[in-house]
Amino acid sequence: MIRHGQTDFNFQGIVQGCGVDSSLNATGRAQANVFFETYKHIKFDKVYTSVLQRSIQSVQKFIDLGIPHQKLEGLNEINWGTREGKKITPEEDAYYHQVIKSWQDGQVDLRIEGGESPIDVASKQKPALDHILAQTDENIILICMHGRAMRALLCTILNYPLSSMDYFEHENLCLYELNYTGSMFSVSKFNYTKHLNDLK
């Protein structure tokens, strides 16, 4: 499971969310390329992405190999509401951190203004997760999605409360490697970025 590569919105500190369909920038494309070169030897049975182009572009080279690909809306980023497409000012930053603190304190049904709550995100992810886990012929899969949504999904599959989301750190094109026994998940790589070392 990976987060998408860098976009200009990431670089400029502009809020994206599910309502902003931004493309990878040059750094993001370089990140996607080195990830592909590092992991192209793995025989993925399927590639899953959100419907947003930054997630698709991040794994396009795997798709170009002919690996089956499915876009799932349930893997989209959280809806950041009125903040989407806006630069993070000190005032916006203070409000954002207030909301995050409320989530960490257990108020996971609190929606950011005009947007979604962690409960909303987990609810929209459930059909996507159920679909992925139902595919008995897919043993090794690659999922590319988004930072906050990935945090919520990791909480769900690892049986953490949603208030623990921020435990799961992430960077652009980081990797979480997960193993599934059929009844439980474990993590063998956590926010792994060694493949990006040559870009730093």
C-alpha positions in Angstrom: 0.0 0.0 0.0 1.5 3.3 -1.1 0.7 7.0 -1.0 0.8 8.8 -4.3 3.8 10.8 -5.4 4.3 14.5 -4.9 2.0 17.1 -6.6 2.5 20.8 -6.9 -0.3 21.2 -4.3 1.8 19.1 -1.9 4.8 21.2 -2.6 3.0 24.5 -2.2 1.1 23.5 0.9 -2.3 23.6 -0.7 -5.1 21.3 0.6 -6.1 18.7 -2.0 -8.7 16.1 -0.7 -11.0 14.2 -3.0 -12.3 17.3 -4.7 -8.9 18.3 -6.2 -7.8 16.0 -9.0 -4.2 17.2 -9.3 -1.4 15.6 -11.3 2.1 14.5 -10.2 4.8 17.1 -10.6 8.3 16.4 -11.8 9.4 15.2 -8.3 6.3 13.0 -8.1 7.0 11.4 -11.4 10.6 10.7 -10.4 9.3 9.1 -7.2 7.0 6.9 -9.2 9.8 5.9 -11.5 12.2 4.9 -8.7 9.4 3.0 -7.0 8.7 1.1 -10.2 12.3 0.3 -10.8 12.6 -1.0 -7.2 9.5 -3.2 -7.2 8.9 -4.1 -10.9 10.2 -7.6 -10.2 7.2 -8.3 -8.0 4.5 -10.3 -9.7 1.5 -8.2 -8.7 -1.9 -9.9 -9.4 -3.8 -6.6 -9.4 -3.2 -2.8 -9.0 -5.9 -0.9 -7.1 -6.1 2.9 -7.1 -8.5 5.7 -6.2 -10.2 7.4 -9.1 -7.9 10.4 -8.8 -5.2 10.8 -11.3 -2.3 11.4 -8.9 -2.8 7.9 -7.5 -3.1 6.3 -11.0 -0.1 8.2 -12.3 2.0 6.9 -9.4 1.5 3.3 -10.5 1.0 3.8 -14.3 4.2 1.9 -15.2 2.9 -1.2 -13.4 -0.5 -0.8 -15.3 1.5 -0.5 -18.5 3.0 -3.9 -17.9 -0.5 -5.3 -18.3 -1.2 -5.9 -14.7 -5.0 -5.7 -14.2 -6.1 -2.3 -12.7 -9.2 -1.3 -10.9 -10.2 2.2 -9.7 -12.2 2.3 -6.5 -13.9 5.5 -5.4 -13.7 4.1 -1.8 -9.9 4.6 -1.9 -10.3 8.4 -2.6 -8.9 10.9 -0.2 -11.0 12.4 2.6 -13.2 15.4 1.6 -11.5 18.4 3.2 -14.6 20.5 2.5 -14.1 24.3 2.3 -10.4 23.9 2.7 -9.8 22.1 -0.6 -7.8 24.0 -3.1 -6.7 26.6 -0.6 -3.2 27.4 0.7 -2.7 26.6 4.3 -2.5 30.0 6.1 -1.7 30.3 9.8 -5.4 30.6 10.5 -6.3 27.6 8.4 -3.4 25.7 10.0 -4.8 26.4 13.5 -8.2 25.2 12.5 -6.9 22.1 10.9 -4.8 21.2 14.0 -7.9 21.8 16.2 -9.9 19.4 14.1 -7.0 16.8 14.1 -6.8 17.2 17.9 -10.5 16.6 18.3 -10.1 13.4 16.2 -7.2 12.3 18.3 -9.4 12.9 21.4 -11.9 10.4 20.0 -14.4 12.8 18.2 -14.1 10.8 15.0 -17.6 11.7 13.9 -16.6 15.4 13.7 -16.7 16.6 10.2 -14.3 19.3 9.0 -16.3 22.3 7.7 -18.1 21.2 4.5 -16.3 17.9 4.4 -16.0 14.5 6.0 -15.2 12.9 9.3 -13.0 9.9 9.9 -16.2 7.8 10.4 -17.4 9.0 6.9 -14.1 8.0 5.4 -14.0 4.5 7.0 -17.7 4.0 5.9 -16.9 4.8 2.2 -13.9 2.6 2.4 -15.7 -0.5 3.6 -17.2 -1.6 0.2 -13.8 -1.1 -1.4 -12.1 -3.2 1.3 -14.7 -5.9 1.2 -14.3 -6.1 -2.6 -10.5 -6.4 -2.4 -10.6 -9.1 0.3 -13.2 -11.1 -1.6 -10.8 -11.6 -4.6 -9.5 -15.1 -3.7 -7.3 -15.3 -6.8 -5.3 -12.1 -5.9 -2.4 -12.9 -3.6 -0.1 -10.0 -4.1 -1.7 -6.6 -4.8 -0.6 -3.0 -5.0 -2.8 -0.3 -3.6 -2.1 3.4 -4.3 -4.2 5.9 -2.4 -3.9 9.1 -0.3 -2.5 10.1 3.0 -5.4 10.7 5.4 -7.5 7.9 3.7 -4.6 5.5 4.0 -4.3 6.3 7.7 -8.0 5.5 8.2 -7.8 2.3 6.2 -4.7 1.2 8.2 -6.6 1.7 11.4 -9.5 -0.4 10.1 -7.5 -3.4 8.9 -5.1 -3.4 11.9 -7.9 -3.0 14.4 -6.8 0.4 15.7 -9.4 3.0 16.7 -9.7 5.8 14.2 -8.5 8.2 16.8 -5.0 6.6 16.3 -4.8 7.6 12.6 -1.9 9.9 13.1 0.2 7.1 14.4 0.5 6.0 10.8 3.0 8.5 9.4 3.4 8.9 5.6 5.4 10.7 3.0 4.8 11.0 -0.8 5.4 7.5 -2.3 6.0 5.8 1.0 5.3 2.1 1.3 3.4 0.1 3.9 3.9 -3.6 3.3 1.2 -5.7 4.8 0.7 -9.4 5.2 -2.8 -11.0 5.5 -3.5 -14.4 7.0 -7.1 -14.5 5.9 -8.3 -13.2 9.3 -5.7 -10.6 10.4 -3.2 -8.1 9.0 0.3 -7.3 10.1 2.8 -4.7 9.0 6.3 -5.6 7.8 7.2 -2.2 6.4 6.1 1.1 8.0 6.3 4.4 6.1 9.1 2.8 4.1 11.0 5.2 1.8 14.4 3.6 1.2 13.6 3.4 -2.5 13.5 7.2 -2.6 17.0 7.7 -1.1 18.7 8.5 -4.4 16.2 11.4 -4.9 17.1 13.1 -1.6 
